[in-house]
Amino acid sequence: MPPVKPSDSSTARLTGTGLIPGFDRVRLPGDGITVDALVGGNGPPLLLLHGYPQTRMIWRMVAPSLAEHFTLVMPDLRGYGRSDKPAGDGTHLQYSKRQMARDQIATMSALGHDKFFVAGHDRGARVAYRLALDSPQAVRKLCVMDILPTVDVYNAGPQTGFDMYHWYFLAQPAPLPETLIAGSGDHYIHRKFQQWSGENFNFPEPSMADYIAAFRNQETLRASCDDYRAGWHVDRILDAQDRTVGRQIKAPTLVLWGREGTVAKAEPMTVWRKWCKDITGQSVTGAHFVPEEAPRETSDALMSFFRE
């Protein structure tokens, strides 16, 4: 199935545009779903994966400079933004990072890219490292931004549980978290952005409009909770299995984290060295939202790493 230009009707529910100037919007085949993405630039392919509670607009500040050197593919993840949001089937497999990684393999293949660079932030970084573990032949290099592996987060102890309470809240059986968030959805999303960003940081208005509009869609709200349910029921277990057998990421890996955020407290390089054969890393300005709080540092780090 070749990529197609979407009709205007597919964006009727969102007031944010979901567009970045200079990039084409396309609908691509995932693994049994349709993925909505922005594509553009010149050079080797670089897949960029966003996190929670966001859309591909997280790359708005870094995409123009990266596009001078790479062909960028910036999808909305399964369950987010304008991509399909299949109903869960009780196994939680539909929103496992393994399944989301399979979406990206299918999407990149549809564009003619069988081997590519990949960078992810937050939930997208979890998809990215699972992609590198499960499909090492496809990943030339990997960058993960402001995360620790899923099993390490769950095993980290009470302080991390306090800081990351939403992991446990969103993973509760449906429809508890969906119902509670829907009662004051805008407040909840704004609060998450305020909690996780550095002091006095303001998100670009086009991006924030897209994030808020996306989470007014009840299907996005439900699917994002399914994402976290899969984190507990599937992703955590897959990570533990990989850890038990000593499986490691083969692709050269760059770790980025905000020096004011929660991940910085956990000595991220010490944790990631257990998972990666070839690793470098650095902190950047700000807290959790690395590509938006430190766009220049992020784009410089990505260009230096992927162009080596």
N, C-alpha and C positions, 0 to 999 in steps of 0.2 A: 504494500500500500504506500504510494508516494505521498509526500507532504502536500497539504492543500491549504490555501488561504481560507480563513474562517469567515463565516457570515457575521453581520452585525448582531443578529439575534442571539448568538452565543454569549454576548457580553451584556445582555439586557439587565441582568440582576445586579451588575456592578457599576458604581459611579466612578471609580478609579479607572484610568485608561489601561493600565497594565502594559504600556508601551514605553520604549526608550528610543529617542530619535536616532535614526540611522540603522535600525534593526527591523527585520521583517517578522511579522507574526505568522506562524504556521501551525497546523494541526498535524501531529505525527502519531504513528502507531506505537503504543507501548506494548506491554505483555498482556494482551486481552483488553486494553483500554485505549483511549485516545488522550494524548498528552499535548497540551498547549504550550508553545515555546516561542521565544524570540531567537532569531539567527542572524548573524552578520559578522563582518570583519574579513581579514585576510591572513592566511598563514595556517599552521597546523591546528587541528581542532582542540578546543578547550571547553569542557563541559563544566558549567557553574550551577551548583545546587543550593537553593535557599533553605532556610529553617523556619521554625515556629516563632511567632504567629505571623508569618510573612508570605510574600510571593516573590517572583523573580525580580521585582523592583528593588530588592536589596542590592542588586549589582549596578544600579543606575549611575552611581558616582565613579565606579571603576571601569565600566564597560567601554567607554569611548577610548581611553588610552590603551586598554588591552586589545581592542579590536584592530589597532594598528599593526599588531604582531601575530594575532591568533584569529581563527574563525571561531567565534563564540556561539555556544548553544546554551540558552538559558531557559529551561523549562519551569513551569509550575509543577511541583511534585504531585504524584497521585494523592487525591483528596484535598488539594489546595488550589487557590486561585481559580483558573479557568480549565484546569485538567479534570478528567472524569473522577467521580467519587463513588466507586462501587460500594454496595452495602456489605458489611461484614457478615461472615457466615458462622460465627461462633468459635472458629479455630484461631482467629486473629492473624492468620497467614496473609490475608489480603493486604494488610498494611505493615507487614514485616519489612525490615530494611533489605532483606534478601529479595523480596518481591519488588520493592521499589527499585533496587539495583537492576533487576531484569527489565523493568520499564526502560531504564536508561540505555541498556545494551540494545534493545529493540529500536529505540529512538535514534541513537547514533548510527546504527546500521542502516536505517531508512534514509539517512543523510549521506551514506557512503563512507562512514567512519568506523572502521573495525578496531582501530587502536588510537588512543587519544589521551590527552591530559585531563585530569578532573580535580576540581576544587569544590569544597562544600563548607557551608557554615551551619552550625547547630544541627538540626535534624538532617539537613542535606549532607553534612559531614559524616553522619552515621551511615547514610546511604553510600557515600563515597568510599568509606573504608571497608564496608561490606562488599562493595563492588570490586575493590582491589583484592580482597581475600578470596572471593568466589570466582572471579574472572581475571586472574593475573595477566593473561595473554592480551587483555584489552587495555590495560592501564599502563601508560608510559611513565607517568609520575603522578603523585597524589599530594594534595594539600588539604589538611583538616584545620578548621578555624574554631577556636574557643570551645572545644569539647574534650572530654576524656571518654574512653571506650565505655559502652553501656554497662557492662558487668562491673567495671571499676567504680562507676558512679553508685550503683546499688550496693556495692560492698564497702563504701567509704566511711560509713558510720553516721552518728546522730547529727553532727554539724552539717554535713552535706545533705542529709535528709531534711533538715530545717531550711537550708538555702534552696533546695530543689523540691520543695513540697508539692509543686504542681505535677511532678512526675507521678506521684502517688494519687493525687486528686484526679487527674485526667484519666488515669488507668482504671478508675472504679467502674463497675458494671454500668452499662447504659440503662436508663437515660439520666442517671444522677448528675454527672458533671455537666452534660449538655443543658439540662433543665436549669441548674443553678446559674450557669454562665449566661444563658439566654435571658434571665431576669434582668440583667444589667450588663449586656455584652460589651458595649462601648467602654464602660467604666473598667471592666475587667481587662480588656486589651490595652487600654491606655495605661493602666496600672502596671501591666507586665513590661511595657516599653520603658516606663519610668523607673521601675525597679532594676532592670537589667542594663540600662545605659549609664554612661558616666554623668557626672554632675553638670547640669546646665546644657546638656546636649539636646538639640532639637532636630527631629527627623525632617528631611525634605518633604514639603507638602504633597507633591505628586505621589511619593511613595506611601506616606501615611494614609492618604485618601484611599489608596488601593488596598492597604492592609485592613483598614476599618471596614471598607465596603465588602471585602471578601468574607470577613467574619460575621457579617450580617446575614449571610447565606447559611441557613440552618444545616444544609448538607456539609458545608465546610466545617462547621462546628462539630458535627457528629464524626466526620472523617478524621479530624485532627485528634479527637479523643481516641478513635480507633488506632491512630498512629502510636499514641502513648500506651494503649492497652497491648499492642503488639510489642512494644518495648519491654514490658514486664513478662509477658507470656511466651514470647518467641525470641526476640533479639538478645535478651539477657542470657537465655539458655544457649543460643548459638555461640555467643562470645565465650561462655564458660567452657563449652566443648572445645573450641579452638584453643583456649588457654591450656586445657588439660593435655592436649596432644602437642603443644608447643608450636602451633601453626602461626606463621608470621606473614606480614605484608612484604612482598618482594620488591615492589616499586619504590624508588627513591621517594621519601616522604618529607614534606615540610609541615611543621606545626606552628600555627600562629595563635596568639591569645592576647586579649586585652589586659594590660597590666593592672587595671583597677577592678577586674571582675573576679568571680568565684573560682574559675579555673586556675587563675594565677596563684591561688593559695595552695594548690594541690601539687606543686612541682610537676607540671605537665610533661616535661621532657623525661623525667625519671619514669613516669608511667608509660609513656609512648615507646620508650626504648625497649620495653618488653615485647612490644607488638611489631616492631619494624626492624628490618635488617639494615637499612640505610636511611638515617634520619638527621635532619637539621631543624632548628626552630628559633623563634624570636618572639618577644612581646612587642605590642604596638600601643599607641595612645588609646585611652578610653577603656571601656568595660567590655560588654558582651558583643555588641553589634559591630564587629571588626570592619567589614567593608564600608560601613556608613560613618562610623566614628573616626576612622583613620583611613580614608580612601587613598590618599597619596602613599602612605606607608604600605598599605595592602597591595596596591597595584605595582609599586616598585619591587616588593618582595616576590610577588607572583611572576613578574617579568624576569627578574634575576634568576629565579629558580627554574622556571619552565624553559627559558631560553639557553640555559647552560648546555 
